[in-house]
């Protein structure tokens, strides 16, 4: 059971890295937020979907991490 949780955590972490990289490419700036000019803008379409998917995957990752720690 613990091994299954470990594999799920590895897969989720890889997916999170991919989602973060896609979000950075979508901003059109540097890695640490450069290039946006400091202007506020709303997320729309695919960018908003990526943002919500990232939040969902983080929550699932944290839940699995907590359950995995409780099993040990």
PDB file as gemmi writes it, atoms N, CA and C in Angstrom:
CRYST1    1.000    1.000    1.000  90.00  90.00  90.00 P 1                      
ATOM      1  N   UNK A   1       0.821  -1.190   0.000  1.00  0.00           N  
ATOM      2  CA  UNK A   1       0.000   0.000   0.000  1.00  0.00           C  
ATOM      3  C   UNK A   1       0.869   1.260   0.000  1.00  0.00           C  
ATOM      4  N   UNK A   2       1.900   1.239   0.823  1.00  0.00           N  
ATOM      5  CA  UNK A   2       2.796   2.388   0.899  1.00  0.00           C  
ATOM      6  C   UNK A   2       3.492   2.628  -0.443  1.00  0.00           C  
ATOM      7  N   UNK A   3       3.854   1.560  -1.119  1.00  0.00           N  
ATOM      8  CA  UNK A   3       4.511   1.683  -2.417  1.00  0.00           C  
ATOM      9  C   UNK A   3       3.591   2.345  -3.435  1.00  0.00           C  
ATOM     10  N   UNK A   4       2.307   2.010  -3.399  1.00  0.00           N  
ATOM     11  CA  UNK A   4       1.353   2.628  -4.320  1.00  0.00           C  
ATOM     12  C   UNK A   4       1.255   4.127  -4.071  1.00  0.00           C  
ATOM     13  N   UNK A   5       1.219   4.530  -2.801  1.00  0.00           N  
ATOM     14  CA  UNK A   5       1.179   5.954  -2.479  1.00  0.00           C  
ATOM     15  C   UNK A   5       2.447   6.664  -2.944  1.00  0.00           C  
ATOM     16  N   UNK A   6       3.578   5.993  -2.827  1.00  0.00           N  
ATOM     17  CA  UNK A   6       4.831   6.594  -3.292  1.00  0.00           C  
ATOM     18  C   UNK A   6       4.820   6.828  -4.799  1.00  0.00           C  
ATOM     19  N   UNK A   7       4.336   5.836  -5.549  1.00  0.00           N  
ATOM     20  CA  UNK A   7       4.254   6.003  -7.003  1.00  0.00           C  
ATOM     21  C   UNK A   7       3.267   7.107  -7.394  1.00  0.00           C  
ATOM     22  N   UNK A   8       2.156   7.196  -6.678  1.00  0.00           N  
ATOM     23  CA  UNK A   8       1.182   8.253  -6.955  1.00  0.00           C  
ATOM     24  C   UNK A   8       1.786   9.619  -6.670  1.00  0.00           C  
ATOM     25  N   UNK A   9       2.531   9.735  -5.570  1.00  0.00           N  
ATOM     26  CA  UNK A   9       3.174  11.007  -5.247  1.00  0.00           C  
ATOM     27  C   UNK A   9       4.207  11.399  -6.300  1.00  0.00           C  
ATOM     28  N   UNK A  10       4.951  10.445  -6.790  1.00  0.00           N  
ATOM     29  CA  UNK A  10       5.942  10.736  -7.826  1.00  0.00           C  
ATOM     30  C   UNK A  10       5.250  11.222  -9.096  1.00  0.00           C  
ATOM     31  N   UNK A  11       4.179  10.553  -9.485  1.00  0.00           N  
ATOM     32  CA  UNK A  11       3.452  10.951 -10.693  1.00  0.00           C  
ATOM     33  C   UNK A  11       2.838  12.338 -10.532  1.00  0.00           C  
ATOM     34  N   UNK A  12       2.243  12.603  -9.371  1.00  0.00           N  
ATOM     35  CA  UNK A  12       1.644  13.915  -9.138  1.00  0.00           C  
ATOM     36  C   UNK A  12       2.695  15.017  -9.111  1.00  0.00           C  
ATOM     37  N   UNK A  13       3.845  14.744  -8.523  1.00  0.00           N  
ATOM     38  CA  UNK A  13       4.886  15.773  -8.481  1.00  0.00           C  
ATOM     39  C   UNK A  13       5.409  16.078  -9.882  1.00  0.00           C  
ATOM     40  N   UNK A  14       5.555  15.054 -10.720  1.00  0.00           N  
ATOM     41  CA  UNK A  14       5.989  15.288 -12.102  1.00  0.00           C  
ATOM     42  C   UNK A  14       4.938  16.102 -12.860  1.00  0.00           C  
ATOM     43  N   UNK A  15       3.665  15.773 -12.632  1.00  0.00           N  
ATOM     44  CA  UNK A  15       2.583  16.514 -13.280  1.00  0.00           C  
ATOM     45  C   UNK A  15       2.548  17.965 -12.805  1.00  0.00           C  
ATOM     46  N   UNK A  16       2.829  18.195 -11.522  1.00  0.00           N  
ATOM     47  CA  UNK A  16       2.873  19.560 -10.998  1.00  0.00           C  
ATOM     48  C   UNK A  16       3.999  20.367 -11.638  1.00  0.00           C  
ATOM     49  N   UNK A  17       5.143  19.756 -11.816  1.00  0.00           N  
ATOM     50  CA  UNK A  17       6.259  20.456 -12.455  1.00  0.00           C  
ATOM     51  C   UNK A  17       5.866  20.866 -13.875  1.00  0.00           C  
ATOM     52  N   UNK A  18       5.216  19.971 -14.584  1.00  0.00           N  
ATOM     53  CA  UNK A  18       4.772  20.281 -15.950  1.00  0.00           C  
ATOM     54  C   UNK A  18       3.768  21.432 -15.937  1.00  0.00           C  
ATOM     55  N   UNK A  19       2.828  21.403 -14.993  1.00  0.00           N  
ATOM     56  CA  UNK A  19       1.839  22.481 -14.908  1.00  0.00           C  
ATOM     57  C   UNK A  19       2.503  23.815 -14.581  1.00  0.00           C  
ATOM     58  N   UNK A  20       3.480  23.821 -13.686  1.00  0.00           N  
ATOM     59  CA  UNK A  20       4.186  25.056 -13.352  1.00  0.00           C  
ATOM     60  C   UNK A  20       4.930  25.602 -14.560  1.00  0.00           C  
ATOM     61  N   UNK A  21       5.583  24.731 -15.301  1.00  0.00           N  
ATOM     62  CA  UNK A  21       6.326  25.175 -16.478  1.00  0.00           C  
ATOM     63  C   UNK A  21       5.377  25.743 -17.531  1.00  0.00           C  
ATOM     64  N   UNK A  22       4.244  25.109 -17.729  1.00  0.00           N  
ATOM     65  CA  UNK A  22       3.271  25.627 -18.690  1.00  0.00           C  
ATOM     66  C   UNK A  22       2.734  26.985 -18.266  1.00  0.00           C  
ATOM     67  N   UNK A  23       2.553  27.192 -16.975  1.00  0.00           N  
ATOM     68  CA  UNK A  23       2.070  28.490 -16.502  1.00  0.00           C  
ATOM     69  C   UNK A  23       3.113  29.569 -16.703  1.00  0.00           C  
ATOM     70  N   UNK A  24       4.368  29.256 -16.476  1.00  0.00           N  
ATOM     71  CA  UNK A  24       5.432  30.237 -16.662  1.00  0.00           C  
ATOM     72  C   UNK A  24       5.531  30.620 -18.126  1.00  0.00           C  
ATOM     73  N   UNK A  25       5.421  29.638 -19.030  1.00  0.00           N  
ATOM     74  CA  UNK A  25       5.468  29.943 -20.459  1.00  0.00           C  
ATOM     75  C   UNK A  25       4.275  30.787 -20.874  1.00  0.00           C  
ATOM     76  N   UNK A  26       3.157  30.626 -20.215  1.00  0.00           N  
ATOM     77  CA  UNK A  26       1.952  31.371 -20.563  1.00  0.00           C  
ATOM     78  C   UNK A  26       1.984  32.829 -20.145  1.00  0.00           C  
ATOM     79  N   UNK A  27       2.885  33.209 -19.212  1.00  0.00           N  
ATOM     80  CA  UNK A  27       2.915  34.587 -18.746  1.00  0.00           C  
ATOM     81  C   UNK A  27       3.653  35.508 -19.700  1.00  0.00           C  
ATOM     82  N   UNK A  28       4.526  34.951 -20.533  1.00  0.00           N  
ATOM     83  CA  UNK A  28       5.242  35.774 -21.496  1.00  0.00           C  
ATOM     84  C   UNK A  28       6.403  36.530 -20.890  1.00  0.00           C  
ATOM     85  N   UNK A  29       6.768  36.229 -19.649  1.00  0.00           N  
ATOM     86  CA  UNK A  29       7.856  36.927 -18.997  1.00  0.00           C  
ATOM     87  C   UNK A  29       8.924  35.986 -18.528  1.00  0.00           C  
ATOM     88  N   UNK A  30       9.750  36.504 -17.644  1.00  0.00           N  
ATOM     89  CA  UNK A  30      10.814  35.699 -17.078  1.00  0.00           C  
ATOM     90  C   UNK A  30      10.278  34.705 -16.065  1.00  0.00           C  
ATOM     91  N   UNK A  31      11.185  33.907 -15.552  1.00  0.00           N  
ATOM     92  CA  UNK A  31      10.787  32.827 -14.637  1.00  0.00           C  
ATOM     93  C   UNK A  31      10.230  33.382 -13.336  1.00  0.00           C  
ATOM     94  N   UNK A  32      10.708  34.519 -12.868  1.00  0.00           N  
ATOM     95  CA  UNK A  32      10.241  35.082 -11.609  1.00  0.00           C  
ATOM     96  C   UNK A  32       9.301  36.261 -11.823  1.00  0.00           C  
ATOM     97  N   UNK A  33       8.511  36.216 -12.860  1.00  0.00           N  
ATOM     98  CA  UNK A  33       7.476  37.218 -13.067  1.00  0.00           C  
ATOM     99  C   UNK A  33       7.909  38.430 -13.847  1.00  0.00           C  
ATOM    100  N   UNK A  34       9.068  38.425 -14.412  1.00  0.00           N  
ATOM    101  CA  UNK A  34       9.520  39.561 -15.186  1.00  0.00           C  
ATOM    102  C   UNK A  34       8.765  39.680 -16.491  1.00  0.00           C  
ATOM    103  N   UNK A  35       8.642  40.898 -16.976  1.00  0.00           N  
ATOM    104  CA  UNK A  35       8.025  41.098 -18.268  1.00  0.00           C  
ATOM    105  C   UNK A  35       6.541  41.399 -18.218  1.00  0.00           C  
ATOM    106  N   UNK A  36       5.923  41.308 -17.054  1.00  0.00           N  
ATOM    107  CA  UNK A  36       4.488  41.574 -16.993  1.00  0.00           C  
ATOM    108  C   UNK A  36       4.212  43.064 -16.841  1.00  0.00           C  
ATOM    109  N   UNK A  37       5.218  43.849 -16.482  1.00  0.00           N  
ATOM    110  CA  UNK A  37       5.025  45.283 -16.360  1.00  0.00           C  
ATOM    111  C   UNK A  37       4.283  45.678 -15.105  1.00  0.00           C  
ATOM    112  N   UNK A  38       4.007  44.762 -14.233  1.00  0.00           N  
ATOM    113  CA  UNK A  38       3.318  45.077 -12.991  1.00  0.00           C  
ATOM    114  C   UNK A  38       1.833  45.312 -13.156  1.00  0.00           C  
ATOM    115  N   UNK A  39       1.300  45.106 -14.334  1.00  0.00           N  
ATOM    116  CA  UNK A  39      -0.124  45.330 -14.576  1.00  0.00           C  
ATOM    117  C   UNK A  39      -0.923  44.109 -14.142  1.00  0.00           C  
ATOM    118  N   UNK A  40      -2.064  44.367 -13.548  1.00  0.00           N  
ATOM    119  CA  UNK A  40      -2.944  43.279 -13.138  1.00  0.00           C  
ATOM    120  C   UNK A  40      -3.738  42.808 -14.347  1.00  0.00           C  
ATOM    121  N   UNK A  41      -3.824  41.511 -14.509  1.00  0.00           N  
ATOM    122  CA  UNK A  41      -4.642  40.982 -15.589  1.00  0.00           C  
ATOM    123  C   UNK A  41      -5.316  39.710 -15.100  1.00  0.00           C  
ATOM    124  N   UNK A  42      -6.460  39.423 -15.650  1.00  0.00           N  
ATOM    125  CA  UNK A  42      -7.199  38.239 -15.236  1.00  0.00           C  
ATOM    126  C   UNK A  42      -6.808  37.043 -16.090  1.00  0.00           C  
ATOM    127  N   UNK A  43      -6.962  35.880 -15.503  1.00  0.00           N  
ATOM    128  CA  UNK A  43      -6.708  34.639 -16.249  1.00  0.00           C  
ATOM    129  C   UNK A  43      -7.961  34.287 -17.030  1.00  0.00           C  
ATOM    130  N   UNK A  44      -7.748  33.841 -18.255  1.00  0.00           N  
ATOM    131  CA  UNK A  44      -8.895  33.458 -19.075  1.00  0.00           C  
ATOM    132  C   UNK A  44      -8.562  32.204 -19.859  1.00  0.00           C  
ATOM    133  N   UNK A  45      -9.596  31.448 -20.140  1.00  0.00           N  
ATOM    134  CA  UNK A  45      -9.459  30.289 -21.014  1.00  0.00           C  
ATOM    135  C   UNK A  45      -8.528  29.228 -20.470  1.00  0.00           C  
ATOM    136  N   UNK A  46      -7.563  28.855 -21.311  1.00  0.00           N  
ATOM    137  CA  UNK A  46      -6.642  27.768 -20.979  1.00  0.00           C  
ATOM    138  C   UNK A  46      -5.780  28.103 -19.770  1.00  0.00           C  
ATOM    139  N   UNK A  47      -5.399  29.369 -19.630  1.00  0.00           N  
ATOM    140  CA  UNK A  47      -4.579  29.789 -18.495  1.00  0.00           C  
ATOM    141  C   UNK A  47      -5.324  29.598 -17.177  1.00  0.00           C  
ATOM    142  N   UNK A  48      -6.594  29.898 -17.163  1.00  0.00           N  
ATOM    143  CA  UNK A  48      -7.395  29.700 -15.960  1.00  0.00           C  
ATOM    144  C   UNK A  48      -7.571  28.205 -15.662  1.00  0.00           C  
ATOM    145  N   UNK A  49      -7.733  27.406 -16.700  1.00  0.00           N  
ATOM    146  CA  UNK A  49      -7.851  25.960 -16.523  1.00  0.00           C  
ATOM    147  C   UNK A  49      -6.565  25.390 -15.931  1.00  0.00           C  
ATOM    148  N   UNK A  50      -5.414  25.836 -16.421  1.00  0.00           N  
ATOM    149  CA  UNK A  50      -4.135  25.405 -15.863  1.00  0.00           C  
ATOM    150  C   UNK A  50      -4.011  25.787 -14.394  1.00  0.00           C  
ATOM    151  N   UNK A  51      -4.420  27.003 -14.070  1.00  0.00           N  
ATOM    152  CA  UNK A  51      -4.341  27.485 -12.695  1.00  0.00           C  
ATOM    153  C   UNK A  51      -5.207  26.640 -11.765  1.00  0.00           C  
ATOM    154  N   UNK A  52      -6.422  26.363 -12.166  1.00  0.00           N  
ATOM    155  CA  UNK A  52      -7.321  25.556 -11.336  1.00  0.00           C  
ATOM    156  C   UNK A  52      -6.844  24.107 -11.240  1.00  0.00           C  
ATOM    157  N   UNK A  53      -6.318  23.567 -12.329  1.00  0.00           N  
ATOM    158  CA  UNK A  53      -5.787  22.202 -12.303  1.00  0.00           C  
ATOM    159  C   UNK A  53      -4.597  22.108 -11.359  1.00  0.00           C  
ATOM    160  N   UNK A  54      -3.761  23.152 -11.338  1.00  0.00           N  
ATOM    161  CA  UNK A  54      -2.614  23.169 -10.440  1.00  0.00           C  
ATOM    162  C   UNK A  54      -3.062  23.145  -8.989  1.00  0.00           C  
ATOM    163  N   UNK A  55      -4.050  23.943  -8.659  1.00  0.00           N  
ATOM    164  CA  UNK A  55      -4.570  23.962  -7.292  1.00  0.00           C  
ATOM    165  C   UNK A  55      -5.149  22.608  -6.919  1.00  0.00           C  
ATOM    166  N   UNK A  56      -5.901  22.007  -7.820  1.00  0.00           N  
ATOM    167  CA  UNK A  56      -6.495  20.696  -7.553  1.00  0.00           C  
ATOM    168  C   UNK A  56      -5.428  19.633  -7.328  1.00  0.00           C  
ATOM    169  N   UNK A  57      -4.404  19.605  -8.165  1.00  0.00           N  
ATOM    170  CA  UNK A  57      -3.344  18.607  -8.041  1.00  0.00           C  
ATOM    171  C   UNK A  57      -2.555  18.821  -6.751  1.00  0.00           C  
ATOM    172  N   UNK A  58      -2.327  20.075  -6.354  1.00  0.00           N  
ATOM    173  CA  UNK A  58      -1.632  20.346  -5.093  1.00  0.00           C  
ATOM    174  C   UNK A  58      -2.441  19.823  -3.916  1.00  0.00           C  
ATOM    175  N   UNK A  59      -3.747  20.045  -3.925  1.00  0.00           N  
ATOM    176  CA  UNK A  59      -4.604  19.563  -2.839  1.00  0.00           C  
ATOM    177  C   UNK A  59      -4.587  18.033  -2.782  1.00  0.00           C  
ATOM    178  N   UNK A  60      -4.682  17.382  -3.935  1.00  0.00           N  
ATOM    179  CA  UNK A  60      -4.640  15.919  -3.974  1.00  0.00           C  
ATOM    180  C   UNK A  60      -3.282  15.411  -3.493  1.00  0.00           C  
ATOM    181  N   UNK A  61      -2.204  16.082  -3.913  1.00  0.00           N  
ATOM    182  CA  UNK A  61      -0.869  15.685  -3.491  1.00  0.00           C  
ATOM    183  C   UNK A  61      -0.723  15.793  -1.973  1.00  0.00           C  
ATOM    184  N   UNK A  62      -1.196  16.887  -1.399  1.00  0.00           N  
ATOM    185  CA  UNK A  62      -1.118  17.057   0.052  1.00  0.00           C  
ATOM    186  C   UNK A  62      -1.952  16.012   0.786  1.00  0.00           C  
ATOM    187  N   UNK A  63      -3.138  15.721   0.280  1.00  0.00           N  
ATOM    188  CA  UNK A  63      -3.998  14.722   0.920  1.00  0.00           C  
ATOM    189  C   UNK A  63      -3.333  13.344   0.889  1.00  0.00           C  
ATOM    190  N   UNK A  64      -2.755  12.980  -0.242  1.00  0.00           N  
ATOM    191  CA  UNK A  64      -2.091  11.682  -0.338  1.00  0.00           C  
ATOM    192  C   UNK A  64      -0.857  11.646   0.556  1.00  0.00           C  
ATOM    193  N   UNK A  65      -0.151  12.771   0.665  1.00  0.00           N  
ATOM    194  CA  UNK A  65       1.005  12.815   1.546  1.00  0.00           C  
ATOM    195  C   UNK A  65       0.607  12.616   3.003  1.00  0.00           C  
ATOM    196  N   UNK A  66      -0.484  13.224   3.419  1.00  0.00           N  
ATOM    197  CA  UNK A  66      -0.963  13.074   4.794  1.00  0.00           C  
ATOM    198  C   UNK A  66      -1.413  11.641   5.061  1.00  0.00           C  
ATOM    199  N   UNK A  67      -2.156  11.079   4.128  1.00  0.00           N  
ATOM    200  CA  UNK A  67      -2.618   9.685   4.291  1.00  0.00           C  
ATOM    201  C   UNK A  67      -1.425   8.739   4.316  1.00  0.00           C  
ATOM    202  N   UNK A  68      -0.454   8.990   3.449  1.00  0.00           N  
ATOM    203  CA  UNK A  68       0.743   8.156   3.402  1.00  0.00           C  
ATOM    204  C   UNK A  68       1.522   8.235   4.708  1.00  0.00           C  
ATOM    205  N   UNK A  69       1.606   9.393   5.307  1.00  0.00           N  
ATOM    206  CA  UNK A  69       2.316   9.549   6.574  1.00  0.00           C  
ATOM    207  C   UNK A  69       1.569   8.853   7.718  1.00  0.00           C  
ATOM    208  N   UNK A  70       0.251   8.849   7.645  1.00  0.00           N  
ATOM    209  CA  UNK A  70      -0.560   8.200   8.689  1.00  0.00           C  
ATOM    210  C   UNK A  70      -0.454   6.677   8.628  1.00  0.00           C  
ATOM    211  N   UNK A  71      -0.259   6.130   7.435  1.00  0.00           N  
ATOM    212  CA  UNK A  71      -0.195   4.676   7.278  1.00  0.00           C  
ATOM    213  C   UNK A  71       1.087   4.125   7.891  1.00  0.00           C  
ATOM    214  N   UNK A  72       2.166   4.866   7.764  1.00  0.00           N  
ATOM    215  CA  UNK A  72       3.462   4.391   8.267  1.00  0.00           C  
ATOM    216  C   UNK A  72       3.415   4.346   9.728  1.00  0.00           C  
TER     217      UNK A  72                                                      
END                                                                             
